[in-house]
Amino acid sequence: MTPSRCGPLEAGRRSPVHPGAWWLWALSLGTAATRTTNPLLLALLISASAYVVATHRSPTPTARSYTAFVRLALAVLLVRLLFATALGSPIPGTHTLLTLPEVPLPHWAQGIRLGGEVTAEALLFAAYDGLKLAALLICVGAANALAAPSRLLKSLPGALYETGVAVVVALTFAPHLVADVQRLRAARRLRGRPDRGLRGLLQVGLPVLEGALERSVALAAAMEARGYGRTAEVPARVRRTTTALTLGGLLGVCAGTYGLLTAEGGTYGLPVLLAGVAAALAGLRLGGRRSLRTRYRPDPWDARAWLVTGSGAAVAALLTLASARDPEALHPGVVPLVAPTLPLWPAAAVLLALLPALAVPKAPTDPKEPS
């Protein structure tokens, strides 16, 4: 039998989607979550991102950290409700749920209240606000689950390579720590030893810290063996040009953004912003000459990456447009106390986030890729 050969099109279909596309998709959904406080739209947004994560995440420690992000989002929501209960709310309400003992405060602390009446309107307003932040955290967790931050390191410009390594190491520390804690707790339960309480925490914490130290030493040895930090010699003229373009580009981005946000700078804001972005990109391009590195099996940016990025950007753009045209539907009021309604075409826009799960096939796990 002759071995079958797959063409370049089939090989491209079997390759994983570019990690930058998944991060842009998730950040776009997070941007869309900041444009509304409608709990129905936020729940639909969370459900869409969770479905894509369930169908396309890879079995890596970073992907398993999605549950931790969900728990963090629930904790943020509960803390927001607790603060609204204990510290009060400026939202007036007539439906009193309970009355707490009120602590008298001095005159210089006017506007702050400890205790007192807790109304349903205040709790509902706090729940809407906390759910928006929870949805944003879940979208960030979806980005971690769909594309490991370490994969983004291969796609960064050479000028940002050292910064990217530091960010990737910082982002991957927490998922590995969670995986180590789960593994050690499971091992202690199998041995019949307690894994809860202060004693169990101490006996689990020391091996976790020891494993983190060993991982740091191994990472440092691997970076040294691969020549990390080695730079190429470039002329002084190129270095000065790189510095001028990068700093000038960043200043242009700041000035252009300020012009877009103010009424007086509406004429010069967009041109200055575009010029600053172009100068900053040119500076990063020149700065990459100092980095001596090669890319092993780079992730291609193909039609699937454009589809994933475009679906997320469409959700963010449509919800931004809806918040400007129909703010009452995307920001339901709590006074009077009425149930929120689901606006139809913003809900249909959120459903575009499901497009990657339906149109992008999941790439098979590479046995050579470490999990």
C-alpha positions as CSV (number, residue, x, y, z in Angstrom):
1,M,0.0,0.0,0.0
2,T,1.3,3.4,-0.8
3,P,1.0,6.0,1.9
4,S,-1.6,8.7,1.3
5,R,-0.4,12.2,0.8
6,C,-2.5,15.2,1.8
7,G,-2.3,18.3,-0.2
8,P,-1.6,21.8,1.1
9,L,-5.3,22.6,1.4
10,E,-5.9,19.6,3.6
11,A,-2.8,20.3,5.7
12,G,-4.0,23.9,6.2
13,R,-7.4,22.6,7.4
14,R,-5.7,20.3,9.9
15,S,-3.5,23.1,11.3
16,P,-4.8,24.9,14.4
17,V,-6.3,28.3,14.1
18,H,-4.0,31.2,14.7
19,P,-3.9,32.0,18.5
20,G,-4.2,35.7,17.8
21,A,-7.5,35.1,16.1
22,W,-9.0,33.5,19.2
23,W,-7.7,36.3,21.4
24,L,-9.1,38.9,19.2
25,W,-12.4,37.0,19.1
26,A,-12.5,36.8,22.9
27,L,-11.5,40.4,23.5
28,S,-14.1,41.5,21.0
29,L,-16.7,39.6,23.0
30,G,-15.4,41.3,26.1
31,T,-15.8,44.7,24.4
32,A,-19.3,43.8,23.5
33,A,-20.0,42.8,27.2
34,T,-19.0,46.3,28.3
35,R,-21.6,47.9,26.0
36,T,-24.6,46.5,27.8
37,T,-26.0,45.7,31.3
38,N,-28.9,43.6,30.0
39,P,-28.7,40.3,31.8
40,L,-30.3,38.4,29.0
41,L,-27.8,39.6,26.5
42,L,-24.9,39.0,28.9
43,A,-26.1,35.5,29.6
44,L,-26.4,34.9,25.9
45,L,-22.9,36.2,25.4
46,I,-21.5,34.0,28.1
47,S,-23.3,30.9,26.8
48,A,-22.0,31.5,23.2
49,S,-18.4,31.8,24.4
50,A,-18.8,28.8,26.7
51,Y,-20.1,26.7,23.8
52,V,-17.2,27.6,21.6
53,V,-14.8,26.8,24.4
54,A,-16.5,23.4,25.0
55,T,-16.1,22.5,21.3
56,H,-12.7,23.9,20.5
57,R,-10.5,24.0,23.5
58,S,-7.4,21.8,23.7
59,P,-6.4,19.5,26.6
60,T,-3.7,21.8,28.1
61,P,-3.3,23.3,31.6
62,T,-4.2,26.7,30.3
63,A,-7.5,25.3,28.9
64,R,-8.3,23.7,32.2
65,S,-8.0,27.1,33.9
66,Y,-11.4,28.2,32.3
67,T,-13.2,26.8,35.3
68,A,-11.1,29.0,37.6
69,F,-12.1,32.1,35.5
70,V,-15.8,31.1,35.9
71,R,-15.4,30.8,39.6
72,L,-13.6,34.1,39.8
73,A,-16.5,35.7,37.8
74,L,-19.0,34.3,40.2
75,A,-17.0,35.6,43.2
76,V,-16.9,39.1,41.6
77,L,-20.7,39.0,41.2
78,L,-21.2,37.9,44.8
79,V,-18.8,40.6,46.1
80,R,-20.6,43.2,44.1
81,L,-23.9,42.2,45.7
82,L,-22.3,42.1,49.2
83,F,-21.0,45.6,48.8
84,A,-24.4,46.8,47.6
85,T,-26.0,45.2,50.7
86,A,-23.5,46.5,53.2
87,L,-22.6,49.9,51.8
88,G,-25.9,50.8,50.3
89,S,-26.6,52.2,46.8
90,P,-27.5,55.5,45.3
91,I,-30.4,53.9,43.4
92,P,-33.7,54.8,45.0
93,G,-36.1,52.0,45.6
94,T,-39.5,51.3,47.2
95,H,-39.3,47.5,47.5
96,T,-37.5,47.0,50.8
97,L,-36.1,43.5,51.3
98,L,-34.5,43.8,54.7
99,T,-33.2,46.5,57.1
100,L,-29.7,46.2,58.5
101,P,-28.5,48.1,61.6
102,E,-27.1,51.4,60.3
103,V,-23.7,52.6,61.6
104,P,-23.5,56.4,62.2
105,L,-20.6,58.1,60.4
106,P,-19.0,61.5,60.8
107,H,-20.1,64.5,58.7
108,W,-17.0,64.3,56.5
109,A,-18.1,60.8,55.3
110,Q,-21.4,62.1,53.8
111,G,-22.5,60.0,50.9
112,I,-21.3,56.7,52.5
113,R,-23.7,54.5,54.4
114,L,-23.1,51.4,56.4
115,G,-26.2,49.3,56.8
116,G,-29.7,50.6,56.5
117,E,-32.5,49.5,54.1
118,V,-31.6,47.1,51.3
119,T,-34.0,47.5,48.4
120,A,-34.7,45.1,45.5
121,E,-33.9,47.9,43.0
122,A,-30.4,48.4,44.5
123,L,-29.6,44.7,44.5
124,L,-30.8,44.4,40.9
125,F,-28.7,47.3,39.8
126,A,-25.6,45.8,41.5
127,A,-26.4,42.4,39.9
128,Y,-26.5,44.0,36.4
129,D,-23.2,45.8,37.0
130,G,-21.5,42.7,38.4
131,L,-22.7,40.5,35.7
132,K,-21.1,42.8,33.1
133,L,-17.7,42.4,34.8
134,A,-18.2,38.7,35.2
135,A,-18.9,38.3,31.5
136,L,-15.7,40.2,30.7
137,L,-13.7,37.8,33.0
138,I,-15.2,34.8,31.4
139,C,-14.3,36.1,27.9
140,V,-10.7,36.4,29.0
141,G,-10.9,32.8,30.4
142,A,-12.2,31.7,27.0
143,A,-9.2,33.2,25.3
144,N,-6.9,31.3,27.6
145,A,-8.8,28.1,27.0
146,L,-8.8,28.4,23.2
147,A,-5.2,29.5,22.6
148,A,-2.4,29.2,25.1
149,P,-0.5,32.5,25.6
150,S,2.7,30.7,24.9
151,R,1.5,30.2,21.3
152,L,1.2,34.0,20.9
153,L,4.9,34.3,21.6
154,K,5.7,32.9,18.1
155,S,3.6,35.6,16.4
156,L,5.0,38.6,18.3
157,P,7.3,41.1,16.5
158,G,11.0,40.7,17.3
159,A,11.1,44.0,19.2
160,L,8.5,42.7,21.7
161,Y,10.0,39.2,22.1
162,E,11.5,39.8,25.6
163,T,8.4,41.5,26.8
164,G,6.2,38.7,25.4
165,V,8.3,36.1,27.2
166,A,7.8,37.8,30.5
167,V,4.0,38.2,29.9
168,V,3.6,34.6,28.8
169,V,5.6,33.3,31.9
170,A,3.4,35.4,34.1
171,L,0.1,34.2,32.5
172,T,1.0,30.5,32.5
173,F,2.1,30.6,36.2
174,A,-1.5,30.5,37.5
175,P,-2.8,27.7,35.3
176,H,0.2,25.4,36.2
177,L,-0.3,26.3,39.9
178,V,-4.0,25.3,39.7
179,A,-3.1,22.0,38.0
180,D,-0.4,21.2,40.6
181,V,-2.8,21.9,43.5
182,Q,-5.5,19.6,41.9
183,R,-2.9,16.9,41.2
184,L,-1.6,16.9,44.8
185,R,-5.0,17.0,46.4
186,A,-6.1,14.0,44.3
187,A,-2.9,12.2,45.4
188,R,-3.5,12.9,49.0
189,R,-7.1,11.7,48.8
190,L,-6.0,8.4,47.2
191,R,-3.6,7.9,50.1
192,G,-6.3,8.6,52.6
193,R,-4.8,11.8,53.9
194,P,-6.8,15.0,54.5
195,D,-6.6,17.7,51.8
196,R,-8.7,20.4,53.5
197,G,-8.2,22.7,56.4
198,L,-5.1,24.5,57.5
199,R,-3.0,21.4,57.9
200,G,-4.0,20.1,54.4
201,L,-3.3,23.5,52.9
202,L,0.2,23.6,54.4
203,Q,1.0,20.1,53.3
204,V,-0.2,20.8,49.8
205,G,1.3,24.3,49.6
206,L,5.0,23.3,50.2
207,P,5.1,20.7,47.3
208,V,3.4,23.3,45.1
209,L,6.0,25.9,45.9
210,E,8.8,23.4,45.4
211,G,7.4,22.5,42.0
212,A,7.1,26.1,41.0
213,L,10.7,26.7,41.9
214,E,11.9,23.6,40.0
215,R,9.9,24.8,37.0
216,S,11.5,28.2,37.2
217,V,15.0,26.7,37.3
218,A,14.2,24.4,34.3
219,L,12.8,27.4,32.4
220,A,15.9,29.5,33.0
221,A,18.2,26.6,31.9
222,A,16.1,26.1,28.8
223,M,16.2,29.8,27.9
224,E,20.0,29.9,28.5
225,A,20.5,26.8,26.3
226,R,18.5,28.4,23.5
227,G,20.5,31.6,23.5
228,Y,17.8,33.8,25.0
229,G,18.8,37.5,25.1
230,R,21.3,37.3,22.2
231,T,20.9,40.3,20.0
232,A,22.3,41.3,16.6
233,E,24.5,44.3,16.1
234,V,22.7,47.1,14.2
235,P,24.0,50.5,13.2
236,A,23.5,53.4,15.6
237,R,21.5,55.2,13.0
238,V,18.9,52.4,12.9
239,R,18.7,52.3,16.7
240,R,18.0,56.1,16.8
241,T,15.4,55.8,14.0
242,T,13.7,53.0,15.8
243,T,13.5,54.9,19.1
244,A,12.2,58.0,17.3
245,L,9.5,56.1,15.4
246,T,8.4,54.1,18.4
247,L,8.2,57.1,20.8
248,G,6.7,59.4,18.2
249,G,4.1,56.7,17.2
250,L,3.0,56.2,20.8
251,L,2.7,60.0,21.3
252,G,0.7,60.2,18.1
253,V,-1.6,57.4,19.3
254,C,-2.2,59.2,22.6
255,A,-2.8,62.6,20.9
256,G,-5.1,61.0,18.3
257,T,-7.1,59.2,20.9
258,Y,-7.5,62.4,22.9
259,G,-8.7,64.2,19.8
260,L,-11.3,61.5,19.0
261,L,-12.6,61.7,22.6
262,T,-13.0,65.5,22.6
263,A,-15.2,67.7,20.5
264,E,-12.5,70.2,19.6
265,G,-10.1,67.5,18.2
266,G,-12.6,65.8,15.8
267,T,-10.8,67.2,12.7
268,Y,-7.2,66.1,13.6
269,G,-7.9,63.1,15.9
270,L,-8.2,60.3,13.3
271,P,-5.3,61.4,11.0
272,V,-3.0,61.7,14.0
273,L,-4.1,58.4,15.4
274,L,-3.5,56.6,12.0
275,A,-0.1,58.3,11.6
276,G,0.9,57.3,15.2
277,V,-0.1,53.7,14.6
278,A,1.9,53.6,11.3
279,A,5.0,55.1,13.0
280,A,4.8,52.7,15.9
281,L,4.5,49.7,13.6
282,A,7.5,50.9,11.6
283,G,9.5,51.3,14.8
284,L,8.6,47.7,15.8
285,R,9.5,46.5,12.4
286,L,13.0,48.1,12.6
287,G,13.4,47.0,16.2
288,G,12.9,43.4,15.2
289,R,16.3,43.4,13.4
290,R,18.0,43.0,16.8
291,S,16.3,39.7,17.5
292,L,18.1,36.6,16.3
293,R,15.5,33.9,16.3
294,T,13.6,31.6,14.0
295,R,10.1,30.3,14.1
296,Y,9.4,26.6,14.3
297,R,6.1,25.7,12.6
298,P,4.6,29.2,12.6
299,D,0.8,29.4,12.9
300,P,-0.7,30.5,9.5
301,W,-3.2,33.3,9.4
302,D,-5.7,31.8,6.9
303,A,-9.3,32.2,6.1
304,R,-10.4,30.5,9.3
305,A,-8.5,33.1,11.4
306,W,-10.2,35.9,9.5
307,L,-13.6,34.2,10.1
308,V,-13.0,33.9,13.8
309,T,-11.7,37.5,14.1
310,G,-14.5,38.9,12.0
311,S,-17.3,37.2,14.0
312,G,-16.0,38.6,17.2
313,A,-15.5,42.1,15.7
314,A,-19.0,42.0,14.2
315,V,-20.5,41.3,17.6
316,A,-18.6,44.2,19.2
317,A,-19.5,46.6,16.4
318,L,-23.1,45.7,16.3
319,L,-23.6,45.9,20.1
320,T,-21.8,49.3,20.1
321,L,-24.1,50.5,17.4
322,A,-27.1,49.1,19.3
323,S,-26.0,50.9,22.6
324,A,-25.9,54.2,20.7
325,R,-29.3,53.8,18.9
326,D,-31.3,52.0,21.6
327,P,-29.6,52.6,25.0
328,E,-32.8,51.7,26.9
329,A,-32.9,48.1,25.5
330,L,-29.2,47.5,26.3
331,H,-29.3,49.2,29.7
332,P,-32.6,48.3,31.3
333,G,-33.7,50.4,34.2
334,V,-34.5,49.2,37.7
335,V,-36.8,52.0,38.7
336,P,-39.6,51.1,38.3
337,L,-38.9,47.5,39.0
338,V,-39.6,45.6,35.7
339,A,-38.3,42.5,34.1
340,P,-35.7,43.1,31.3
341,T,-36.6,42.3,27.7
342,L,-34.5,40.7,25.1
343,P,-33.9,43.0,22.1
344,L,-34.1,40.9,18.9
345,W,-31.5,42.2,16.6
346,P,-28.8,42.7,19.3
347,A,-29.5,39.1,20.4
348,A,-29.1,38.0,16.8
349,A,-25.8,39.9,16.7
350,V,-24.5,38.0,19.8
351,L,-25.3,34.7,18.1
352,L,-22.6,35.6,15.5
353,A,-20.1,34.6,18.2
354,L,-21.2,31.0,17.6
355,L,-19.9,31.1,14.0
356,P,-16.4,29.7,14.9
357,A,-18.0,26.6,16.5
358,L,-20.1,25.9,13.5
359,A,-17.8,26.9,10.6
360,V,-14.3,26.2,11.9
361,P,-13.5,22.5,12.4
362,K,-11.5,21.6,15.5
363,A,-7.9,20.7,14.6
364,P,-6.7,17.3,15.9
365,T,-4.3,17.3,18.8
366,D,-0.6,17.1,17.6
367,P,1.0,14.2,19.5
368,K,4.3,16.0,19.3
369,E,2.9,19.1,21.0
370,P,3.3,18.9,24.8
371,S,0.3,19.3,26.9
